[in-house]
Amino acid sequence: LEDLNRTAAAYPSQRCVHELFEAQVRQAPEALAVVHEDERLSYGELNARANRLAHHLIALGVRPDQPVAICLERSPAMVVGVLAILKAGGAYLPLDPAYPCARLRQVVEDAAPRLLLADAAGRAALGPEALVDVSVVDLETATPAWAELPACDPEPRALGLTSRHLAYVIYTSGSTGTPKGVMVEHHNLVNLTAWHVQTFCRQRETCCALTAGVAFDASIWELWSALSNRSALLLSPRAAAGDPLLLLQWWCDQSLETAFLVTPLATTALEDKQINPTLEYLLIGGDRLQRVPSRLPSPLKLINNYGPTEVTVVATSGRLFSDNVVPHIGRPIANTRLYLLDGHGGPVPFGAVGELYIGGAGVARGYLNRPDLTAERFIASPFVEGDRLYKTGDLARYLPDGNLEFLGR
């Protein structure tokens, strides 16, 4: 309860996540921010584009805690759109145009956003029926209405925006029931990015790849850990969309020091010896790792991560070695507390199997439009006054070295 949960670390809990990006803009506006095929944007250019769009969204009535949907192909315009929504005070709701139309409509009907940022691919994926009750802002237009608006940063306090407002709403996969919209606040995401930068990014102005799908919360981890650290965010080419092997080939050719791959793709890369040669840290997650590869190329460090969407992408993290018999999921990240409890809510003995409850800075606000389920899954902590715990439904146990073994549901 105490020793394994000593994870307190300083982080800018009063800041909004886009303010971390704006701080990098002020320090190095000429630094490279986004690369996609033949298009490149500096931090200054990206910020100016996002600001003009943000002022337009403010004029359209975007307010704090308001979900604004965004459905675009992977592109610099997508990054501009996400930034603009946050700068306007809203919370972005990422929709992947590669998803089936029925799934996208289900999300739109549940979240009921008043505004949608889209391109042609996004419109086509959603279909005309889903667009009836939403105002669409076309980010592909040649002469946007916001082109002449100010390029200055909107002031969060003037918008009434604080770090306790929503940064994004993202829907679960639905693998354990109906997809649910998880509401994540700025301070939740700021803790994640601060932990990532302090742990894996020893220098600025490196390169980070965005490989996860835009509606998978690992993409949020990739995006903000790059933009809050003055890294260049490398977007995979459109041809790699939906083709894991082509994506892996592109990924291997990039100059990367730290990168994420979803666990099945990382397993393929390790087994086929398709590892980026410049890589120091390979971060994996999103699925259970069945076994640790027998040989890990030096000097690669393989980092296994675990975290439900409800605790802001990552709750535990740990380095795996070839001689690890059990592919553990590490220990709690910064400002995160873990509890293995029995059916009566009491801690199980060290080494015994218990249900995993997670508390600390990453615990989301709850589920959009689901107050009953929020009350059931997000509970007051009996261990730390004022803390909230997320009841994961997952089973785990502590190994002798203090790392967690994930046992599934």
C-alpha positions as CSV (number, residue, x, y, z in Angstrom):
1,L,0.0,0.0,0.0
2,E,2.8,2.4,0.8
3,D,6.2,1.4,-0.6
4,L,5.1,0.3,-4.1
5,N,2.9,3.4,-4.4
6,R,5.6,6.0,-3.7
7,T,5.3,7.6,-7.1
8,A,4.9,11.3,-6.3
9,A,6.7,13.5,-8.9
10,A,6.4,17.2,-9.7
11,Y,4.4,18.1,-12.8
12,P,2.7,21.3,-14.1
13,S,-0.8,20.2,-12.9
14,Q,-2.3,23.7,-13.4
15,R,-1.4,23.9,-17.1
16,C,-3.4,22.8,-20.0
17,V,-1.7,20.4,-22.4
18,H,-1.6,22.8,-25.3
19,E,0.2,25.3,-23.1
20,L,3.1,22.9,-23.0
21,F,3.2,23.1,-26.8
22,E,3.0,26.9,-26.8
23,A,6.0,27.0,-24.4
24,Q,8.0,25.1,-27.0
25,V,6.8,27.5,-29.7
26,R,8.1,30.5,-27.7
27,Q,11.5,28.9,-27.2
28,A,12.1,27.6,-30.7
29,P,9.4,28.7,-33.3
30,E,11.7,27.5,-36.1
31,A,12.0,23.9,-34.8
32,L,10.4,21.2,-37.0
33,A,7.0,20.2,-35.6
34,V,5.2,17.9,-38.2
35,V,6.4,15.9,-41.2
36,H,4.1,14.2,-43.5
37,E,5.2,13.0,-46.9
38,D,6.4,16.2,-48.6
39,E,4.8,18.6,-46.1
40,R,6.7,20.1,-43.2
41,L,5.5,22.5,-40.5
42,S,7.6,24.3,-37.9
43,Y,6.4,24.9,-34.4
44,G,5.7,28.5,-35.3
45,E,3.7,27.7,-38.4
46,L,1.7,25.0,-36.7
47,N,0.9,27.3,-33.9
48,A,-0.2,30.1,-36.2
49,R,-2.5,27.8,-38.2
50,A,-4.0,26.3,-35.1
51,N,-4.6,29.8,-33.6
52,R,-6.4,31.1,-36.6
53,L,-8.7,28.1,-36.6
54,A,-9.1,28.3,-32.8
55,H,-10.4,31.9,-33.1
56,H,-12.9,30.8,-35.7
57,L,-14.1,28.0,-33.4
58,I,-14.4,30.4,-30.5
59,A,-16.6,32.6,-32.7
60,L,-18.7,29.5,-33.5
61,G,-19.4,29.1,-29.8
62,V,-16.9,26.4,-28.6
63,R,-16.7,26.5,-24.8
64,P,-14.9,24.5,-22.1
65,D,-16.0,20.9,-21.7
66,Q,-17.7,20.9,-25.1
67,P,-16.8,17.9,-27.2
68,V,-15.8,18.8,-30.8
69,A,-15.5,15.9,-33.2
70,I,-12.6,15.6,-35.6
71,C,-12.5,13.1,-38.4
72,L,-9.6,13.5,-40.8
73,E,-7.0,11.3,-42.5
74,R,-3.6,11.4,-40.8
75,S,-2.2,14.7,-42.0
76,P,-0.8,18.0,-40.7
77,A,-4.4,19.4,-40.9
78,M,-5.4,16.8,-38.3
79,V,-2.7,18.0,-35.9
80,V,-3.8,21.6,-36.6
81,G,-7.4,20.7,-35.9
82,V,-6.7,19.0,-32.6
83,L,-4.6,21.9,-31.4
84,A,-7.3,24.4,-32.5
85,I,-10.0,22.6,-30.6
86,L,-8.0,22.7,-27.3
87,K,-6.9,26.3,-27.8
88,A,-10.6,27.3,-28.3
89,G,-11.3,25.6,-25.0
90,G,-13.1,22.5,-26.3
91,A,-12.4,18.8,-25.9
92,Y,-11.5,16.9,-29.0
93,L,-13.4,13.7,-29.9
94,P,-11.2,11.8,-32.4
95,L,-13.0,9.7,-35.1
96,D,-11.0,7.4,-37.4
97,P,-12.2,7.6,-41.0
98,A,-10.9,4.0,-41.4
99,Y,-13.6,2.8,-38.9
100,P,-16.9,1.3,-40.2
101,C,-19.7,3.9,-40.8
102,A,-22.0,2.2,-38.2
103,R,-19.4,2.5,-35.5
104,L,-18.7,6.2,-36.3
105,R,-22.5,6.9,-36.2
106,Q,-22.8,5.2,-32.9
107,V,-20.2,7.5,-31.4
108,V,-21.6,10.6,-33.0
109,E,-25.1,9.8,-31.7
110,D,-23.9,9.2,-28.2
111,A,-21.5,12.2,-27.9
112,A,-23.8,14.5,-29.9
113,P,-21.1,17.0,-30.8
114,R,-22.4,20.3,-32.3
115,L,-19.3,20.8,-34.4
116,L,-17.2,18.5,-36.6
117,L,-13.8,19.2,-38.1
118,A,-13.5,17.0,-41.2
119,D,-11.9,16.4,-44.7
120,A,-13.4,14.6,-47.6
121,A,-12.4,11.2,-46.2
122,G,-14.0,12.0,-42.9
123,R,-17.3,13.2,-44.5
124,A,-17.4,10.0,-46.6
125,A,-16.7,7.7,-43.7
126,L,-19.5,9.3,-41.6
127,G,-22.0,9.4,-44.3
128,P,-24.7,12.1,-44.9
129,E,-27.0,10.7,-42.1
130,A,-24.5,11.3,-39.4
131,L,-23.9,14.9,-40.5
132,V,-27.6,16.1,-40.3
133,D,-27.4,17.5,-36.8
134,V,-23.8,18.7,-36.7
135,S,-22.1,21.8,-38.2
136,V,-19.1,20.8,-40.4
137,V,-15.9,22.8,-40.6
138,D,-14.1,21.7,-43.7
139,L,-10.3,21.8,-43.1
140,E,-9.6,21.1,-46.8
141,T,-11.1,24.3,-48.1
142,A,-8.7,26.3,-50.3
143,T,-9.8,29.7,-48.8
144,P,-10.8,29.1,-45.2
145,A,-12.9,31.6,-43.4
146,W,-10.3,31.9,-40.7
147,A,-7.3,32.6,-42.9
148,E,-7.2,36.3,-41.9
149,L,-8.0,35.8,-38.2
150,P,-5.3,36.6,-35.6
151,A,-2.3,34.2,-35.2
152,C,-1.9,34.9,-31.5
153,D,-2.6,32.3,-28.8
154,P,-6.1,32.5,-27.3
155,E,-5.8,33.2,-23.5
156,P,-7.2,30.2,-21.6
157,R,-8.2,32.2,-18.6
158,A,-10.2,34.6,-20.8
159,L,-12.1,31.5,-22.0
160,G,-12.7,30.3,-18.5
161,L,-10.5,27.3,-19.3
162,T,-8.5,25.5,-16.6
163,S,-6.6,22.2,-16.3
164,R,-9.7,20.6,-14.7
165,H,-11.6,21.0,-18.0
166,L,-11.8,18.2,-20.6
167,A,-8.9,17.7,-23.1
168,Y,-10.5,14.9,-25.0
169,V,-13.3,12.3,-25.1
170,I,-12.3,9.0,-26.6
171,Y,-14.5,5.9,-27.0
172,T,-13.5,2.4,-25.7
173,S,-13.3,-0.4,-28.2
174,G,-16.5,-2.0,-27.0
175,S,-14.7,-5.3,-26.4
176,T,-16.3,-5.5,-22.9
177,G,-19.7,-4.1,-23.8
178,T,-21.1,-1.0,-25.5
179,P,-18.4,1.6,-26.4
180,K,-18.2,4.2,-23.7
181,G,-16.9,7.8,-24.1
182,V,-14.1,8.4,-21.5
183,M,-13.7,12.0,-20.4
184,V,-10.1,12.9,-19.8
185,E,-9.1,16.3,-18.3
186,H,-6.0,18.4,-19.2
187,H,-4.2,17.7,-15.9
188,N,-4.6,13.9,-16.5
189,L,-2.9,14.2,-19.9
190,V,-0.2,16.7,-18.6
191,N,0.8,14.1,-16.0
192,L,1.2,11.4,-18.7
193,T,3.3,13.7,-21.0
194,A,5.5,14.9,-18.1
195,W,6.2,11.3,-17.0
196,H,7.0,10.3,-20.6
197,V,9.4,13.2,-21.2
198,Q,11.2,12.8,-17.9
199,T,11.6,9.0,-18.4
200,F,12.3,8.6,-22.1
201,C,13.3,11.9,-23.6
202,R,16.7,13.1,-22.6
203,Q,17.0,15.7,-25.3
204,R,14.6,17.9,-27.3
205,E,14.2,18.2,-31.1
206,T,14.3,14.5,-31.8
207,C,11.8,12.6,-33.9
208,C,8.7,10.8,-32.8
209,A,6.4,8.6,-35.0
210,L,2.7,8.6,-34.9
211,T,1.8,4.9,-35.6
212,A,-1.4,4.3,-33.5
213,G,-4.8,4.8,-35.0
214,V,-6.3,8.3,-34.2
215,A,-9.2,6.8,-32.3
216,F,-6.8,4.6,-30.2
217,D,-5.6,6.5,-27.1
218,A,-2.0,5.5,-27.7
219,S,-2.0,8.1,-30.5
220,I,-2.8,10.7,-27.9
221,W,0.3,9.6,-26.0
222,E,2.4,9.8,-29.1
223,L,1.1,13.2,-30.2
224,W,1.5,15.1,-26.9
225,S,4.7,13.5,-25.8
226,A,6.2,14.9,-29.1
227,L,4.6,18.3,-29.1
228,S,5.3,19.0,-25.4
229,N,9.0,18.2,-25.9
230,R,9.8,20.1,-29.1
231,S,10.1,16.9,-31.1
232,A,9.3,16.4,-34.7
233,L,6.1,14.4,-35.1
234,L,6.5,12.0,-38.1
235,L,3.2,11.0,-39.7
236,S,3.1,7.8,-41.7
237,P,2.3,8.1,-45.4
238,R,-1.3,7.5,-46.5
239,A,-0.3,4.4,-48.3
240,A,0.6,2.7,-45.0
241,A,-3.0,3.2,-43.6
242,G,-4.4,-0.2,-43.0
243,D,-1.2,-2.0,-44.0
244,P,0.8,-3.0,-40.9
245,L,3.7,-4.3,-42.9
246,L,4.0,-1.2,-44.9
247,L,3.7,0.9,-41.7
248,L,6.5,-1.2,-40.1
249,Q,8.7,-0.7,-43.2
250,W,8.2,3.1,-43.0
251,W,8.8,3.1,-39.3
252,C,12.1,1.2,-39.6
253,D,13.4,3.9,-42.0
254,Q,12.8,6.8,-39.6
255,S,15.4,8.3,-37.3
256,L,13.8,7.5,-33.9
257,E,15.2,7.2,-30.4
258,T,11.9,6.4,-28.6
259,A,8.8,5.0,-30.3
260,F,5.6,3.1,-29.6
261,L,4.2,0.1,-31.4
262,V,1.1,-1.8,-30.5
263,T,2.1,-5.1,-29.0
264,P,1.2,-7.4,-31.9
265,L,3.1,-5.2,-34.4
266,A,6.0,-5.0,-32.0
267,T,6.1,-8.8,-31.7
268,T,6.2,-9.1,-35.5
269,A,9.0,-6.6,-35.7
270,L,11.1,-8.3,-33.0
271,E,10.5,-11.8,-34.4
272,D,11.3,-10.7,-38.0
273,K,14.3,-8.5,-36.8
274,Q,12.6,-5.4,-38.3
275,I,13.7,-3.1,-35.5
276,N,14.5,0.5,-36.2
277,P,18.4,0.7,-35.9
278,T,18.5,4.1,-34.2
279,L,16.0,3.1,-31.5
280,E,16.9,3.2,-27.8
281,Y,13.4,2.7,-26.3
282,L,10.6,0.5,-27.8
283,L,7.4,1.2,-26.0
284,I,4.7,-1.4,-26.4
285,G,1.1,-1.8,-25.2
286,G,-2.5,-2.1,-26.2
287,D,-2.5,-5.9,-26.0
288,R,-1.1,-8.6,-23.7
289,L,2.4,-9.7,-24.5
290,Q,2.5,-13.5,-24.4
291,R,6.2,-14.0,-24.0
292,V,9.4,-12.0,-23.9
293,P,11.6,-12.3,-27.1
294,S,14.6,-14.6,-26.4
295,R,17.0,-12.1,-27.9
296,L,16.6,-8.3,-27.8
297,P,19.0,-6.4,-30.0
298,S,21.5,-4.2,-28.1
299,P,21.1,-1.4,-27.1
300,L,17.3,-1.6,-27.4
301,K,15.3,-1.3,-24.2
302,L,11.9,-3.0,-24.4
303,I,9.3,-1.2,-22.2
304,N,6.0,-2.9,-21.6
305,N,3.0,-0.7,-20.7
306,Y,-0.5,-1.2,-19.4
307,G,-3.3,1.1,-18.9
308,P,-7.1,1.2,-19.5
309,T,-8.4,4.2,-21.4
310,E,-10.0,5.3,-18.1
311,V,-6.6,6.1,-16.6
312,T,-5.2,8.2,-19.4
313,V,-3.4,5.6,-21.6
314,V,-0.7,4.3,-19.3
315,A,-0.9,3.3,-15.6
316,T,2.1,0.9,-15.3
317,S,5.4,0.6,-17.2
318,G,8.5,-1.5,-16.9
319,R,11.5,-2.7,-18.8
320,L,11.6,-6.3,-20.0
321,F,14.7,-8.4,-20.3
322,S,15.2,-11.6,-22.4
323,D,15.5,-13.6,-19.2
324,N,12.2,-12.5,-17.8
325,V,10.1,-15.7,-17.6
326,V,7.0,-13.6,-17.0
327,P,6.3,-10.6,-19.3
328,H,5.4,-8.3,-16.5
329,I,3.7,-4.9,-16.9
330,G,6.1,-3.0,-14.5
331,R,5.2,-0.6,-11.8
332,P,2.9,2.4,-11.5
333,I,4.0,5.5,-13.4
334,A,4.4,8.9,-11.8
335,N,1.6,10.0,-9.5
336,T,-0.2,6.7,-9.9
337,R,-1.3,4.3,-7.2
338,L,-2.2,0.6,-7.6
339,Y,-4.2,-1.7,-5.4
340,L,-4.9,-5.4,-5.7
341,L,-8.1,-6.0,-3.8
342,D,-10.3,-9.0,-3.0
343,G,-14.0,-9.3,-3.5
344,H,-14.6,-7.4,-0.2
345,G,-12.4,-4.4,-1.2
346,G,-9.5,-5.5,1.1
347,P,-5.9,-5.8,-0.1
348,V,-4.7,-9.3,-1.0
349,P,-1.4,-10.6,0.4
350,F,1.7,-9.9,-1.6
351,G,2.0,-12.4,-4.4
352,A,-1.7,-13.3,-4.4
353,V,-4.1,-12.6,-7.2
354,G,-6.4,-9.6,-6.8
355,E,-8.5,-7.2,-8.9
356,L,-6.5,-4.2,-10.0
357,Y,-7.8,-0.7,-8.9
358,I,-5.9,2.4,-10.1
359,G,-5.8,5.8,-8.4
360,G,-3.8,9.0,-8.8
361,A,-3.4,11.8,-11.4
362,G,-4.4,9.7,-14.4
363,V,-7.9,8.7,-13.3
364,A,-10.4,10.2,-15.8
365,R,-13.5,12.2,-14.9
366,G,-15.7,9.3,-15.9
367,Y,-18.0,8.2,-18.8
368,L,-19.8,10.7,-21.0
369,N,-23.6,10.5,-20.5
370,R,-23.2,7.4,-18.2
371,P,-23.5,8.7,-14.6
372,D,-24.6,5.3,-13.3
373,L,-21.7,3.4,-14.8
374,T,-19.3,6.2,-13.7
375,A,-20.5,5.8,-10.1
376,E,-20.0,2.0,-10.4
377,R,-16.5,2.0,-11.9
378,F,-15.0,5.2,-10.4
379,I,-15.1,5.1,-6.6
380,A,-13.7,7.0,-3.6
381,S,-10.4,5.6,-2.4
382,P,-10.5,4.1,1.1
383,F,-6.7,4.4,1.2
384,V,-5.9,8.1,0.3
385,E,-8.3,10.8,1.2
386,G,-9.7,12.7,-1.8
387,D,-8.4,10.2,-4.3
388,R,-10.5,8.3,-6.7
389,L,-10.0,4.7,-7.9
390,Y,-10.9,3.1,-11.2
391,K,-12.1,-0.5,-10.9
392,T,-10.5,-2.2,-13.9
393,G,-12.0,-5.6,-13.7
394,D,-8.5,-7.0,-14.5
395,L,-6.6,-9.5,-12.4
396,A,-3.0,-9.2,-11.5
397,R,-0.4,-10.1,-8.8
398,Y,2.9,-8.8,-7.6
399,L,6.0,-10.7,-8.6
400,P,8.8,-11.0,-6.0
401,D,10.7,-8.1,-7.5
402,G,7.7,-5.7,-7.2
403,N,6.6,-5.8,-10.8
404,L,3.1,-6.7,-11.7
405,E,2.0,-9.8,-13.6
406,F,-1.1,-9.1,-15.7
407,L,-3.5,-12.1,-15.7
408,G,-6.4,-10.8,-17.8
409,R,-10.0,-10.7,-16.8
